[in-house]
Amino acid sequence: MYKNEKLDEMQIQRRNKIGNNCFMAMFYLLFIDIGLREIGISWLAYPLNVLIIITICMVYYLIGTIKSGSYLGVNYKNENSKYVIGGIFVSVFLLISGIVLTVFFKDNNPLFSNIGTTLIVITISILVFLVIVALGNISRHKNDNGEN
């Protein structure tokens, strides 16, 4: 049996239950997509539809594990909160500058529009990661206080 030093048994049970639900949802969503495609209904092109279904299931998995308190281990300390807040401020600044570059310099120079779009995509990815870490810290704090 796999022993994870960071998670207790209840957290592992919750994580596995959420993972099984996520896998079954992905399985049925892919089969529904295949069935719709066979009867002539195509909502997205081939690789993109599978990517969207997998992404939806992974977001469900992340939200479920964070909400249930089984994303971070029991020995995790909340020492990174000032780095998370700093990262959020930097990411918001990068997002604003990416939007400004994309909106105002799009017509003048195509190089700036590509940089702005790249900044927006990278910043949104960083913000998603930071939100996951912050929600994990909040969930861990609630579980430490005995509030589930």
C-alpha positions in Angstrom: 0.0 0.0 0.0 1.2 3.5 -0.9 2.1 5.5 2.2 2.1 9.3 1.9 3.7 11.0 4.8 2.0 14.3 4.1 -1.7 13.2 4.0 -3.5 11.4 6.7 -5.9 8.5 5.9 -9.0 10.6 5.8 -7.5 13.0 3.3 -6.3 10.2 1.1 -9.9 8.7 1.2 -11.4 12.1 0.3 -8.9 12.7 -2.5 -9.4 9.2 -4.0 -13.2 9.6 -3.9 -13.0 13.0 -5.7 -10.6 11.5 -8.2 -12.9 8.6 -8.9 -15.8 10.9 -9.4 -13.7 13.1 -11.7 -12.6 10.1 -13.8 -16.2 8.8 -14.1 -17.4 12.3 -15.2 -14.6 12.5 -17.8 -15.4 9.0 -19.1 -19.1 9.9 -19.6 -18.4 13.3 -21.0 -16.1 11.8 -23.6 -18.7 9.2 -24.6 -21.4 11.9 -24.8 -19.0 13.9 -27.0 -18.4 10.9 -29.2 -22.1 10.2 -29.5 -22.8 13.8 -30.4 -20.1 13.8 -33.0 -21.6 10.6 -34.5 -25.0 12.1 -35.0 -23.5 15.2 -36.6 -23.3 17.7 -33.7 -19.8 19.1 -33.4 -19.4 21.7 -30.7 -15.6 22.0 -31.1 -12.8 20.7 -33.3 -11.3 17.3 -32.3 -8.3 18.0 -30.1 -9.9 21.0 -28.5 -13.0 19.3 -27.3 -11.0 16.6 -25.5 -8.8 19.2 -24.0 -11.8 21.2 -22.7 -13.4 18.1 -21.2 -10.1 17.1 -19.4 -9.6 20.7 -18.2 -13.1 20.8 -16.7 -12.6 17.6 -14.9 -9.2 18.7 -13.6 -10.6 22.0 -12.3 -13.4 20.0 -10.6 -10.7 17.7 -9.0 -8.6 20.7 -7.8 -11.6 22.5 -6.4 -12.9 19.4 -4.7 -9.6 18.5 -3.1 -8.9 22.0 -1.9 -12.5 22.3 -0.5 -12.2 19.0 1.3 -8.8 19.9 2.8 -7.0 17.0 1.1 -4.7 19.1 -1.2 -2.0 19.9 1.4 -0.6 17.5 4.0 -1.1 17.7 7.7 2.4 18.9 8.3 2.1 21.9 5.9 2.9 25.2 7.6 1.3 28.4 6.4 4.6 30.3 6.0 4.1 31.3 2.3 1.2 33.8 2.7 3.4 36.9 2.2 4.9 35.4 -1.0 1.4 34.5 -2.3 0.2 38.1 -1.7 3.3 39.5 -3.3 2.8 37.1 -6.3 -0.8 38.2 -6.6 0.2 41.9 -6.7 2.9 41.2 -9.3 0.5 39.1 -11.4 -2.2 41.7 -11.4 0.4 44.3 -12.5 1.5 42.0 -15.3 -2.1 41.3 -16.3 -2.9 45.1 -16.5 0.3 45.8 -18.5 -0.5 42.9 -20.9 -4.1 44.2 -21.4 -2.7 47.7 -22.0 -0.1 46.4 -24.5 -2.8 44.3 -26.3 -5.5 47.0 -26.5 -3.5 50.2 -27.1 -0.5 49.0 -29.2 -2.3 46.4 -31.3 -2.6 48.6 -34.4 0.8 50.2 -34.2 3.1 47.3 -33.9 2.2 43.6 -34.1 5.2 42.7 -31.9 3.6 44.4 -28.9 0.2 42.7 -29.4 2.0 39.3 -29.2 3.9 40.3 -26.1 0.7 41.5 -24.5 -1.2 38.3 -25.3 1.7 36.2 -23.9 1.8 38.3 -20.7 -2.0 37.8 -20.3 -1.8 34.0 -20.7 1.2 33.6 -18.4 -0.3 35.9 -15.8 -3.6 34.1 -15.8 -1.7 30.8 -15.3 0.2 32.3 -12.4 -2.9 33.7 -10.8 -4.7 30.3 -11.0 -1.7 28.7 -9.3 -1.6 31.3 -6.6 -5.4 31.1 -6.0 -5.0 27.3 -5.6 -2.2 27.8 -3.1 -4.2 30.5 -1.2 -7.3 28.3 -1.1 -5.3 25.4 0.1 -3.9 27.5 2.9 -7.4 28.7 3.9 -8.7 25.1 3.8 -5.8 23.9 5.9 -6.3 26.6 8.4 -10.0 25.7 8.7 -9.2 22.0 9.2 -6.7 22.8 11.9 -9.3 24.8 13.8 -11.7 21.8 13.6 -14.1 23.5 11.2 -15.0 21.3 8.2 
